[in-house]
């Protein structure tokens, strides 16, 4: 950018109105690595269900940077004794701006579905990529001298920014795990990505922005939270607390999260479109290459090299490699099915319990065959005629434990026909009430933090904070296949309903054990 260091740019945002950003933030925005976010849809496959959900990670990131500055400045104004510096505020804004740099094509589809399927067992999430892309962005655009110009420490402040995005970088357990700021400024780590209770400006922005573009009402007022936020000491650590009368507003926030997941993020058509996109990307994976620092990388390998990874956007689905392989043709056919609305068909869904008992110890590979036989005998089916879906479900549960030659034919046939998804709807902390992790203060005693039991807020609040649902889809859409699939599902579901509580609890325990993944 040719702008002078002192220039401040004004953005007209549909959510927050006219907002001004610091010149250093503008320098970051005007880089190829950040501009890439213009081409990554915020809600992935939801755009194919909600026509208004066309917004991207780019504008969300700018919104988070703005709100991070608003909250930090509000705390500085209301409580000057906290010692919040201009450098603190700038670092918090940079973390807000860069927290989603690591998202891949179609946002959570890439790390939550594609990478899990293409590189099973490989532990990787977009927050990890965000700090790697941030390092690459700083080096590739020579922004370290810009940071020095604004009096930022290239060691301590860079670590602080990355810790706010990812969490503690050092895996060693210590009384205070962060290096960028001391315990006296612990509250700063709760602004962008709050690991304690999930109340942070990232959610403030995406709740407001997603609701706006989806056409869903947002009942949470983040402006009131910022106005009533206050830092109090809790067990020797400074935490962001909120006024006791705002408890209803906080519950509205977490209910909004649940409602957005139910209505949009986990919508049955959204998820099946994302499953189809994943199938297409898996088939096309090795035929799509990106130039990196050490040669070419496939779609799934790009996460190993930031130069290659920063070339990945939603446009990957429109690439047309010269290869004429059958896999690439199949990928193209799946994408055409999405565009022409010839989608995998929804068969049904069932709710499951989250078990209260401890999870079972690791099962051995050979146990899986016995388990299939157990269910076959329980339903009184001959083994070769066991319900297609229950067999497939069990095969899915034990996917990583499958003996090489056990039920391979059955499994491969089901894999070509059915999709089974297990997903979680919760308030952001699995079975826990996140408000139990929040401290409040009263008007008369603004420096005394206390917890507020939900019974003192309202008797109408939920008693459960998590539910799991299993969904069943059929990839084939011809009349004969659909009729057979529906018949199998109906028969399986009737048998499922007859299962004794003891067996059902065991079944839920297995479901929970092998599908215990939560969505952010």
C-alpha positions as CSV (number, residue, x, y, z in Angstrom):
1,X,0.0,0.0,0.0
2,X,1.2,3.5,-0.8
3,X,-0.7,5.2,2.0
4,X,1.1,7.1,4.7
5,X,1.5,5.4,8.1
6,X,-0.9,8.0,9.7
7,X,-3.8,7.3,7.4
8,X,-6.9,5.8,9.0
9,X,-9.4,4.2,6.7
10,X,-13.2,4.3,7.2
11,X,-15.3,1.2,6.4
12,X,-19.1,1.4,6.0
13,X,-20.1,-2.0,7.5
14,X,-23.8,-3.1,7.3
15,X,-23.6,-4.4,10.9
16,X,-21.6,-1.9,12.8
17,X,-22.0,1.2,10.6
18,X,-19.0,3.5,9.9
19,X,-15.9,2.1,11.6
20,X,-12.3,3.4,11.7
21,X,-9.3,1.0,11.7
22,X,-5.8,1.7,12.8
23,X,-3.2,2.2,10.0
24,X,-1.3,-1.0,11.0
25,X,-4.6,-3.0,10.6
26,X,-4.9,-1.4,7.1
27,X,-1.4,-2.6,6.2
28,X,-2.4,-6.2,7.2
29,X,-5.7,-6.0,5.3
30,X,-3.8,-4.9,2.2
31,X,-1.9,-8.1,1.8
32,X,-2.7,-11.1,-0.5
33,X,-3.0,-13.4,2.5
34,X,-5.8,-11.3,4.1
35,X,-7.5,-10.4,0.9
36,X,-7.9,-14.2,0.3
37,X,-10.7,-14.1,2.9
38,X,-12.9,-12.3,0.4
39,X,-13.2,-15.6,-1.4
40,X,-14.1,-17.8,1.5
41,X,-17.8,-18.0,2.4
42,X,-18.5,-17.4,6.1
43,X,-21.2,-20.1,6.2
44,X,-19.9,-22.6,3.7
45,X,-22.8,-24.7,2.3
46,X,-25.5,-22.6,3.9
47,X,-25.3,-20.2,1.0
48,X,-26.9,-23.0,-1.1
49,X,-29.9,-23.0,1.4
50,X,-30.1,-19.3,2.4
51,X,-29.6,-17.0,-0.6
52,X,-28.7,-14.1,1.6
53,X,-25.8,-15.9,3.2
54,X,-23.2,-14.7,0.7
55,X,-21.0,-12.9,3.2
56,X,-17.3,-13.9,3.6
57,X,-14.6,-14.3,6.2
58,X,-13.2,-10.9,5.1
59,X,-15.9,-8.7,6.5
60,X,-16.4,-10.8,9.6
61,X,-12.7,-10.4,10.4
62,X,-12.9,-6.6,10.1
63,X,-15.9,-6.6,12.3
64,X,-14.2,-8.7,15.0
65,X,-11.2,-6.3,14.9
66,X,-13.5,-3.3,15.4
67,X,-15.4,-4.9,18.3
68,X,-12.2,-6.1,20.0
69,X,-11.1,-2.4,20.0
70,X,-14.4,-1.3,21.3
71,X,-14.4,-3.7,24.2
72,X,-10.8,-3.0,25.1
73,X,-11.2,0.8,25.0
74,X,-14.4,0.6,27.1
75,X,-12.6,-1.3,29.8
76,X,-9.7,1.2,29.6
77,X,-12.1,4.1,30.0
78,X,-14.2,2.7,32.8
79,X,-11.2,1.2,34.7
80,X,-8.0,3.2,34.1
81,X,-6.4,1.3,37.0
82,X,-6.2,-1.8,34.8
83,X,-3.2,-0.2,33.0
84,X,-4.5,-1.0,29.5
85,X,-2.0,0.5,27.0
86,X,-2.5,1.6,23.4
87,X,-0.2,-1.3,22.5
88,X,-2.5,-3.7,24.3
89,X,-5.5,-2.4,22.4
90,X,-3.6,-2.6,19.0
91,X,-2.5,-6.2,19.7
92,X,-6.1,-7.2,20.6
93,X,-7.4,-5.7,17.4
94,X,-4.7,-7.4,15.3
95,X,-5.7,-10.8,16.9
96,X,-9.4,-10.1,16.1
97,X,-8.5,-9.2,12.5
98,X,-6.3,-12.3,12.0
99,X,-8.2,-14.9,14.0
100,X,-9.7,-16.5,10.9
101,X,-6.7,-16.3,8.5
102,X,-6.4,-20.1,8.7
103,X,-9.8,-21.0,7.3
104,X,-9.8,-23.2,4.2
105,X,-12.3,-23.5,1.3
106,X,-15.9,-23.2,2.5
107,X,-14.8,-22.4,6.1
108,X,-15.5,-25.3,8.5
109,X,-16.1,-27.8,5.7
110,X,-12.3,-27.9,4.9
111,X,-11.0,-28.6,8.4
112,X,-14.1,-30.2,9.9
113,X,-15.0,-32.6,7.1
114,X,-12.5,-32.7,4.2
115,X,-9.2,-33.0,6.2
116,X,-10.8,-35.5,8.6
117,X,-11.8,-37.7,5.7
118,X,-8.7,-37.2,3.6
119,X,-6.1,-37.4,6.4
120,X,-7.8,-39.5,9.2
121,X,-6.0,-39.2,12.5
122,X,-4.2,-36.0,11.6
123,X,-4.9,-33.5,14.3
124,X,-5.3,-30.1,12.8
125,X,-7.6,-27.2,13.1
126,X,-8.0,-23.8,11.5
127,X,-6.8,-21.8,14.6
128,X,-3.4,-23.6,14.2
129,X,-3.3,-22.5,10.6
130,X,-4.3,-19.0,11.5
131,X,-1.1,-18.4,13.5
132,X,1.0,-20.1,10.8
133,X,-0.6,-17.8,8.1
134,X,-0.1,-14.8,10.4
135,X,3.6,-15.6,10.6
136,X,3.8,-16.0,6.9
137,X,1.9,-12.8,6.2
138,X,4.2,-10.8,8.5
139,X,7.4,-12.2,6.8
140,X,6.1,-12.1,3.2
141,X,5.0,-8.5,3.5
142,X,7.9,-7.2,5.7
143,X,5.4,-5.9,8.3
144,X,7.8,-6.2,11.2
145,X,9.2,-2.7,10.7
146,X,5.6,-1.4,10.6
147,X,5.0,-3.0,14.0
148,X,8.2,-1.4,15.3
149,X,7.0,1.9,14.1
150,X,3.9,1.6,16.3
151,X,6.0,0.6,19.3
152,X,5.1,-3.1,19.3
153,X,7.6,-5.6,20.7
154,X,8.5,-8.1,18.0
155,X,8.9,-10.9,20.6
156,X,6.4,-10.4,23.4
157,X,3.6,-8.7,21.3
158,X,3.7,-11.2,18.4
159,X,3.5,-14.0,20.9
160,X,0.6,-12.2,22.7
161,X,-1.3,-11.9,19.4
162,X,-0.9,-15.6,18.5
163,X,-1.9,-16.6,22.0
164,X,-5.1,-14.6,21.8
165,X,-5.9,-16.5,18.5
166,X,-4.9,-20.0,19.5
167,X,-4.5,-20.2,23.3
168,X,-1.2,-21.1,25.1
169,X,1.5,-21.9,22.7
170,X,3.6,-23.8,25.3
171,X,2.2,-27.2,26.1
172,X,4.1,-27.3,29.4
173,X,1.8,-26.9,32.4
174,X,2.6,-23.9,34.5
175,X,0.5,-21.7,36.9
176,X,0.2,-19.0,34.2
177,X,0.5,-20.6,30.7
178,X,0.7,-17.4,28.7
179,X,3.9,-15.6,27.7
180,X,2.7,-12.5,25.9
181,X,1.1,-10.8,29.0
182,X,1.3,-11.5,32.7
183,X,-1.5,-12.6,35.0
184,X,-2.3,-9.0,35.8
185,X,-3.7,-8.7,32.3
186,X,-5.4,-12.1,32.1
187,X,-8.7,-10.5,31.1
188,X,-7.2,-9.4,27.7
189,X,-7.2,-13.1,26.7
190,X,-11.0,-13.2,27.0
191,X,-11.8,-10.5,24.4
192,X,-11.2,-12.3,21.0
193,X,-11.4,-16.0,21.9
194,X,-12.7,-16.7,25.4
195,X,-11.6,-20.2,26.4
196,X,-13.3,-19.8,29.9
197,X,-17.0,-19.3,28.9
198,X,-17.2,-18.6,25.2
199,X,-18.3,-14.9,25.5
200,X,-16.1,-13.0,23.1
201,X,-16.3,-10.5,20.2
202,X,-15.9,-13.2,17.6
203,X,-19.4,-14.4,18.5
204,X,-20.7,-10.9,18.9
205,X,-19.9,-10.2,15.3
206,X,-20.9,-13.5,13.7
207,X,-24.2,-13.7,15.6
208,X,-25.1,-10.2,14.4
209,X,-23.7,-10.7,10.8
210,X,-25.0,-14.2,10.2
211,X,-28.5,-13.3,11.5
212,X,-28.6,-10.2,9.3
213,X,-27.7,-12.2,6.2
214,X,-29.8,-15.3,7.0
215,X,-32.9,-13.2,7.8
216,X,-33.0,-14.6,11.4
217,X,-33.7,-12.4,14.3
218,X,-30.8,-11.8,16.7
219,X,-32.0,-11.5,20.3
220,X,-28.6,-10.8,21.8
221,X,-27.5,-7.1,22.2
222,X,-23.7,-7.1,22.3
223,X,-23.7,-3.3,22.9
224,X,-25.2,-3.8,26.3
225,X,-22.6,-6.4,27.1
226,X,-19.8,-4.0,26.2
227,X,-21.4,-1.2,28.2
228,X,-21.8,-3.3,31.3
229,X,-18.6,-5.3,31.1
230,X,-16.2,-4.9,34.0
231,X,-13.0,-6.5,35.2
232,X,-13.1,-8.1,38.7
233,X,-10.7,-10.3,40.5
234,X,-11.7,-13.9,40.8
235,X,-9.4,-16.3,42.8
236,X,-6.4,-14.1,42.1
237,X,-7.1,-13.7,38.4
238,X,-8.7,-10.8,36.6
239,X,-11.8,-11.8,34.6
240,X,-14.3,-9.9,32.5
241,X,-17.5,-9.9,34.4
242,X,-20.9,-8.4,33.6
243,X,-23.7,-6.7,35.6
244,X,-26.1,-9.2,37.3
245,X,-29.2,-7.7,35.5
246,X,-27.6,-8.7,32.2
247,X,-28.0,-12.5,32.9
248,X,-31.1,-12.7,30.6
249,X,-29.1,-11.1,27.8
250,X,-26.3,-13.7,28.3
251,X,-28.7,-16.6,28.1
252,X,-30.1,-15.0,24.9
253,X,-26.7,-15.1,23.5
254,X,-26.2,-18.8,24.0
255,X,-29.7,-19.6,22.8
256,X,-28.9,-17.6,19.7
257,X,-25.9,-19.8,19.1
258,X,-28.1,-22.9,19.5
259,X,-30.8,-21.5,17.3
260,X,-28.3,-20.6,14.5
261,X,-26.8,-24.1,14.6
262,X,-30.3,-25.7,14.5
263,X,-31.8,-23.4,11.8
264,X,-28.7,-22.8,9.5
265,X,-25.3,-24.2,10.3
266,X,-26.7,-27.8,10.9
267,X,-29.7,-27.5,8.6
268,X,-30.2,-30.9,7.0
269,X,-29.8,-29.5,3.5
270,X,-26.8,-27.4,4.5
271,X,-25.0,-30.5,5.9
272,X,-25.8,-32.7,3.0
273,X,-24.5,-30.2,0.5
274,X,-21.4,-29.9,2.5
275,X,-21.1,-33.7,2.5
276,X,-21.4,-33.7,-1.3
277,X,-18.8,-30.9,-1.6
278,X,-16.5,-33.0,0.6
279,X,-17.0,-36.1,-1.5
280,X,-16.2,-34.0,-4.6
281,X,-13.1,-32.5,-3.1
282,X,-11.9,-35.9,-1.9
283,X,-12.2,-37.3,-5.4
284,X,-10.5,-34.3,-6.9
285,X,-7.8,-34.0,-4.2
286,X,-4.7,-35.4,-5.9
287,X,-5.6,-33.8,-9.3
288,X,-5.6,-30.2,-8.0
289,X,-2.2,-28.9,-7.1
290,X,-0.9,-25.6,-5.6
291,X,2.6,-24.1,-5.9
292,X,4.3,-23.9,-2.6
293,X,7.7,-23.2,-1.1
294,X,9.0,-26.8,-1.9
295,X,7.1,-27.7,-5.1
296,X,3.5,-28.6,-5.7
297,X,1.0,-29.7,-3.0
298,X,-2.4,-31.3,-3.3
299,X,-5.6,-29.9,-1.8
300,X,-5.1,-31.9,1.4
301,X,-1.3,-31.4,1.5
302,X,-1.4,-27.6,1.3
303,X,-1.8,-27.3,5.1
304,X,1.8,-28.4,5.3
305,X,3.0,-25.3,3.5
306,X,1.6,-21.8,4.0
307,X,2.7,-20.5,0.6
308,X,0.5,-23.2,-1.0
309,X,-2.2,-23.0,1.6
310,X,-2.8,-19.3,1.1
311,X,-3.8,-20.0,-2.5
312,X,-6.8,-22.1,-1.3
313,X,-10.2,-20.4,-1.6
314,X,-13.8,-21.5,-2.4
315,X,-12.8,-21.1,-6.1
316,X,-11.1,-24.5,-5.8
317,X,-14.5,-26.0,-6.7
318,X,-14.4,-24.1,-10.1
319,X,-10.9,-25.3,-11.0
320,X,-10.7,-27.4,-14.2
321,X,-7.5,-29.5,-14.1
322,X,-6.4,-31.0,-17.4
323,X,-6.5,-34.6,-16.0
324,X,-9.2,-36.8,-17.5
325,X,-9.3,-39.3,-14.7
326,X,-12.5,-41.0,-13.6
327,X,-12.2,-39.6,-10.1
328,X,-12.1,-36.1,-11.5
329,X,-15.2,-36.8,-13.7
330,X,-17.0,-38.2,-10.7
331,X,-16.1,-35.0,-8.7
332,X,-17.5,-32.9,-11.5
333,X,-20.7,-34.9,-11.6
334,X,-21.2,-34.4,-7.8
335,X,-20.7,-30.6,-8.2
336,X,-23.3,-30.7,-11.1
337,X,-25.7,-32.5,-8.8
338,X,-25.4,-29.7,-6.2
339,X,-26.0,-27.0,-8.8
340,X,-29.0,-28.9,-10.4
341,X,-30.3,-29.6,-6.9
342,X,-30.1,-33.4,-7.3
343,X,-29.0,-33.8,-3.7
344,X,-28.5,-36.9,-1.5
345,X,-31.9,-37.7,0.0
346,X,-32.7,-37.2,3.6
347,X,-34.1,-40.5,5.2
348,X,-34.7,-39.5,8.8
349,X,-33.0,-38.6,12.1
350,X,-33.0,-39.8,15.7
351,X,-32.0,-38.0,18.9
352,X,-29.5,-39.7,21.1
353,X,-28.5,-39.2,24.7
354,X,-25.2,-38.0,26.0
355,X,-24.2,-40.6,28.6
356,X,-23.8,-39.6,32.2
357,X,-21.5,-42.6,33.0
358,X,-17.7,-42.4,32.2
359,X,-16.7,-43.4,28.7
360,X,-15.6,-47.0,28.2
361,X,-12.0,-47.8,27.8
362,X,-10.6,-48.2,24.3
363,X,-12.2,-51.2,22.5
364,X,-10.0,-53.7,20.7
365,X,-10.3,-54.1,16.9
366,X,-11.7,-57.7,17.2
367,X,-14.5,-56.4,19.5
368,X,-16.2,-54.8,16.6
369,X,-17.2,-58.1,14.9
370,X,-18.7,-59.3,18.2
371,X,-20.7,-56.0,18.5
372,X,-22.2,-56.4,15.0
373,X,-23.2,-60.0,15.9
374,X,-24.7,-58.7,19.1
375,X,-27.0,-56.3,17.3
376,X,-27.8,-58.8,14.6
377,X,-28.9,-61.3,17.3
378,X,-30.7,-58.7,19.3
379,X,-32.9,-57.8,16.4
380,X,-33.3,-61.5,15.5
381,X,-32.0,-60.9,11.9
382,X,-29.9,-63.5,10.0
383,X,-26.4,-61.9,9.9
384,X,-26.4,-61.5,6.1
385,X,-29.8,-59.8,6.2
386,X,-29.1,-57.4,9.1
387,X,-30.6,-53.9,8.5
388,X,-28.3,-52.0,6.1
389,X,-28.2,-48.9,8.2
390,X,-27.5,-50.4,11.6
391,X,-24.6,-52.4,10.1
392,X,-23.3,-49.3,8.3
393,X,-23.6,-47.2,11.5
394,X,-21.6,-49.7,13.5
395,X,-19.0,-49.9,10.7
396,X,-18.7,-46.2,10.8
397,X,-18.3,-46.1,14.5
398,X,-15.4,-48.6,14.3
399,X,-14.0,-47.2,11.1
400,X,-10.5,-46.7,12.4
401,X,-10.5,-50.1,14.2
402,X,-11.7,-52.2,11.2
403,X,-9.7,-55.4,10.7
404,X,-8.4,-55.5,7.2
405,X,-10.7,-58.4,6.0
406,X,-13.7,-58.1,8.2
407,X,-17.0,-57.0,6.6
408,X,-15.0,-55.0,4.0
409,X,-17.5,-55.8,1.2
410,X,-20.5,-54.8,3.3
411,X,-18.8,-51.6,4.4
412,X,-17.7,-50.6,0.9
413,X,-21.2,-51.2,-0.5
414,X,-22.8,-49.1,2.3
415,X,-20.2,-46.4,1.8
416,X,-21.3,-45.9,-1.8
417,X,-25.0,-45.7,-0.8
418,X,-25.4,-44.0,2.6
419,X,-24.2,-41.0,4.5
420,X,-24.6,-40.9,8.3
421,X,-23.9,-37.7,10.2
422,X,-23.8,-37.3,14.0
423,X,-23.9,-33.7,15.2
424,X,-24.2,-31.8,18.4
425,X,-26.5,-28.9,19.3
426,X,-25.4,-27.2,22.5
427,X,-24.7,-23.9,24.3
428,X,-21.0,-24.1,23.4
429,X,-19.7,-26.1,26.3
430,X,-21.1,-29.6,25.6
431,X,-23.3,-30.6,28.5
432,X,-22.4,-27.7,30.7
433,X,-24.2,-24.5,31.3
434,X,-21.7,-21.8,30.1
435,X,-23.3,-19.2,32.4
436,X,-21.9,-21.3,35.3
437,X,-18.5,-20.2,34.2
438,X,-19.4,-16.5,34.2
439,X,-19.1,-14.1,37.1
440,X,-21.4,-11.1,37.7
441,X,-21.2,-8.0,39.8
442,X,-23.9,-5.8,41.3
443,X,-24.5,-2.1,41.2
444,X,-23.8,-1.7,44.9
445,X,-20.7,-3.8,44.9
446,X,-19.0,-3.4,41.4
447,X,-15.7,-4.9,42.5
448,X,-17.1,-8.1,44.0
449,X,-17.6,-11.0,41.6
450,X,-20.1,-13.7,42.2
451,X,-21.9,-16.5,40.3
452,X,-25.6,-16.4,39.5
453,X,-27.5,-19.8,39.6
454,X,-29.9,-20.0,36.8
455,X,-32.8,-20.6,39.2
456,X,-32.3,-17.0,40.4
457,X,-32.5,-15.7,36.8
458,X,-35.6,-17.6,35.7
459,X,-37.5,-20.9,36.3
460,X,-38.0,-21.2,32.6
461,X,-34.4,-21.6,31.5
462,X,-33.3,-25.0,30.1
463,X,-32.2,-27.9,32.3
464,X,-30.2,-29.7,29.5
465,X,-27.6,-27.9,27.4
466,X,-26.7,-30.4,24.8
467,X,-28.3,-32.9,22.4
468,X,-26.9,-35.2,19.7
469,X,-28.7,-36.1,16.6
470,X,-28.0,-38.9,14.0
471,X,-29.0,-38.2,10.5
472,X,-29.3,-40.7,7.6
473,X,-29.1,-39.8,3.9
474,X,-29.1,-41.9,0.7
475,X,-26.7,-40.9,-2.1
476,X,-28.8,-42.6,-4.7
477,X,-32.0,-40.8,-5.9
478,X,-33.6,-43.2,-8.3
479,X,-37.0,-44.5,-7.1
480,X,-36.0,-48.1,-6.5
481,X,-33.0,-47.2,-4.4
482,X,-34.9,-44.6,-2.4
483,X,-37.8,-47.0,-1.6
484,X,-35.3,-49.6,-0.4
485,X,-33.4,-47.1,1.7
486,X,-36.6,-45.8,3.3
487,X,-37.8,-49.3,4.0
488,X,-34.5,-50.2,5.7
489,X,-34.5,-47.0,7.7
490,X,-38.1,-47.5,8.8
491,X,-37.4,-51.1,9.9
492,X,-34.2,-50.1,11.7
493,X,-35.9,-47.2,13.5
494,X,-38.8,-49.4,14.7
495,X,-36.3,-51.8,16.1
496,X,-34.3,-49.0,17.7
497,X,-37.4,-47.8,19.5
498,X,-38.0,-51.3,21.0
499,X,-34.5,-51.5,22.5
500,X,-34.5,-51.8,26.3
501,X,-33.2,-48.8,28.2
502,X,-30.1,-50.7,29.2
503,X,-29.2,-51.6,25.6
504,X,-30.2,-48.1,24.4
505,X,-27.9,-46.6,27.0
506,X,-25.1,-48.8,25.8
507,X,-25.8,-47.8,22.2
508,X,-25.8,-44.1,23.2
509,X,-22.5,-44.6,25.0
510,X,-21.0,-46.0,21.8
511,X,-22.4,-43.2,19.7
512,X,-20.9,-40.7,22.1
513,X,-17.6,-42.4,22.3
514,X,-17.0,-42.4,18.5
515,X,-18.7,-39.2,17.5
516,X,-17.9,-36.9,20.4
517,X,-17.0,-33.9,18.3
518,X,-18.5,-30.4,18.9
519,X,-19.0,-27.6,16.4
520,X,-17.7,-23.9,17.2
